[in-house]
Amino acid sequence: MLGINPLIDIGLVSPTGESETGHIRYFTINSLKKLLHRNGFFTTAWTTDFILFHRWRFIILGKLFPSLGWGLIIKAKINKN
């Protein structure tokens, strides 16, 4: 929230209790743009799906305040330089 990355990285655990590869990563719009840029992409557009308050989903608020949305949707192109 407010563009601050929560720095959460949760490893997966198998049913036997052993760690497996994989992770869940949370991004802000700025951290995701930086990641794409470092890997040769540039952002052409971005939006969000909705803003979630408890159990209610607000699509219109997501369009008005996309940086506060539940999920980020980014359109990016490869930089051909």
Secondary structure, 3 states (H helix, E strand, C coil): CCCCCCCCEEEEECCCCCEEEEEEECCCHHHHHHHHHHCCEEEEEEEECCEEECCEEEHHHHHHCHHHCCCEEEEEEECCC
